[in-house]
Every structure is written in C-alpha cells, then in structure tokens.
Amino acid sequence: MSKREPIYKVIFLNQGQVYEMYAKQIFQSDLWGFLEVEEFVFGERTQVVVDPSEEKLKAQFDGVVRSFIPMHAIIRIDEVERLGTPKISDAKGGGNVMPFPMPMPER
C-alpha cells in the first residue's frame, strides 16, 4: 500500500482578509517567528464555474516557491483528506481577540 502525501489547509490573516490556502509542505522557519509554506495546491481548471477569489489567489501566488507567514497571523492549520477550494474572505471585526501588544521601538 502506498502512503498518500498529506495536504494541509492553512488559514491566516493578511491585511484585513482571511486567506484559506492548501499546501503540501509546512514547517517552522529558520527566520524566527515565521512559518514556511511550500507547494501550494490549487484546484484543476476543469470546472465550468470559476471562483474569483481562487483565481485571485492563483494570480497572487503564481511563481511563489515558498511563503513566510508570521506565526501570529496563523489562525489554524489542518491536515485534510481532500483538496478544498482556496479562498479569500474579509475578516469579520467585533470579536474579542486582540493582537498581542508589541513593545514600542526606542529612538
């Protein structure tokens, strides 16, 4: 029996939007505080219906070999059995989660 290659669903915040992406490789970066995401996976173009947010993601990550995502931007990572649809959605405000306070730089 051959073991299937895992697919990970990565959900993270980027400039006020929630990105839901699929990738084959995820690991902690040598750059402190970052997660490395490689081998992004997108759906096949055999579908008649085209999702504009998926097309925007494909264009935005076209040619990207590796992406470094700050750990504090990660919402969730799941290992999934099958590929879903990558998408971008607006982050809904009004929640009770606040960003961790960062020290002010000294002058």
C-alpha positions as CSV (number, residue, x, y, z in Angstrom):
1,M,0.0,0.0,0.0
2,S,1.3,3.4,-0.8
3,K,1.0,6.2,1.7
4,R,-0.7,9.3,0.4
5,E,1.0,12.7,0.5
6,P,-0.6,14.9,3.2
7,I,-2.4,18.1,2.2
8,Y,-2.6,20.9,4.7
9,K,-5.3,23.7,4.9
10,V,-3.7,26.8,6.2
11,I,-5.9,29.7,7.4
12,F,-4.2,33.0,8.1
13,L,-4.8,36.8,8.3
14,N,-3.3,39.1,5.8
15,Q,-4.1,42.8,5.5
16,G,-7.6,42.5,7.0
17,Q,-8.5,39.4,5.0
18,V,-8.6,35.7,5.8
19,Y,-6.7,33.5,3.4
20,E,-7.6,29.8,3.2
21,M,-4.9,28.0,1.2
22,Y,-3.8,24.4,0.6
23,A,-0.2,23.3,0.6
24,K,1.9,20.1,0.7
25,Q,4.8,21.3,2.9
26,I,4.6,23.4,6.2
27,F,7.4,23.8,8.7
28,Q,8.9,26.2,11.2
29,S,11.2,28.6,9.5
30,D,14.8,29.5,10.4
31,L,13.5,33.1,10.4
32,W,12.3,33.5,14.0
33,G,8.5,33.8,14.3
34,F,7.7,32.6,10.8
35,L,6.1,29.5,9.3
36,E,7.2,28.4,5.9
37,V,4.6,27.2,3.5
38,E,5.6,25.5,0.2
39,E,4.0,23.7,-2.7
40,F,0.6,25.5,-2.8
41,V,-2.1,23.4,-4.3
42,F,-5.0,24.8,-6.4
43,G,-7.9,23.1,-8.0
44,E,-7.9,21.9,-11.6
45,R,-9.2,24.2,-14.3
46,T,-11.7,21.5,-15.5
47,Q,-14.6,23.2,-13.7
48,V,-17.0,25.3,-15.7
49,V,-17.7,27.6,-12.7
50,V,-14.8,29.9,-11.9
51,D,-14.4,31.2,-8.3
52,P,-13.0,34.8,-8.5
53,S,-11.3,34.6,-5.1
54,E,-9.5,31.3,-6.1
55,E,-8.4,33.0,-9.4
56,K,-7.1,36.0,-7.4
57,L,-5.1,33.6,-5.1
58,K,-3.7,31.8,-8.1
59,A,-2.5,35.1,-9.6
60,Q,-1.1,36.4,-6.4
61,F,0.9,33.2,-5.6
62,D,1.9,32.5,-9.2
63,G,5.6,31.7,-9.2
64,V,5.9,31.7,-5.4
65,V,8.1,28.9,-4.3
66,R,7.9,29.4,-0.6
67,S,5.9,31.8,1.5
68,F,6.9,33.0,5.0
69,I,3.8,33.7,7.2
70,P,4.2,35.3,10.6
71,M,3.2,32.9,13.4
72,H,0.8,35.4,14.9
73,A,-1.1,35.6,11.7
74,I,-1.9,31.9,11.6
75,I,-5.5,31.1,12.6
76,R,-5.5,27.4,12.0
77,I,-3.7,24.5,10.2
78,D,-5.5,21.2,9.4
79,E,-4.3,18.1,7.7
80,V,-7.1,17.3,5.3
81,E,-8.1,14.2,3.3
82,R,-9.0,16.1,0.1
83,L,-8.4,19.4,-1.5
84,G,-11.0,22.1,-1.0
85,T,-11.4,25.5,-2.7
86,P,-8.8,28.1,-1.7
87,K,-10.4,31.5,-1.0
88,I,-10.1,35.0,0.4
89,S,-12.7,36.5,2.7
90,D,-12.9,39.7,4.7
91,A,-12.0,39.3,8.4
92,K,-15.1,40.0,10.5
93,G,-14.5,42.6,13.2
94,G,-16.1,42.9,16.5
95,G,-14.6,39.8,18.1
96,N,-12.9,39.7,21.5
97,V,-9.5,38.7,20.1
98,M,-6.8,41.4,20.3
99,P,-3.3,41.3,18.8
100,F,-0.5,40.7,21.3
101,P,0.9,44.0,22.3
102,M,4.4,44.7,20.9
103,P,7.0,46.9,22.6
104,M,7.5,50.3,21.2
105,P,10.8,50.8,19.4
106,E,13.3,53.0,21.2
107,R,14.5,56.1,19.5
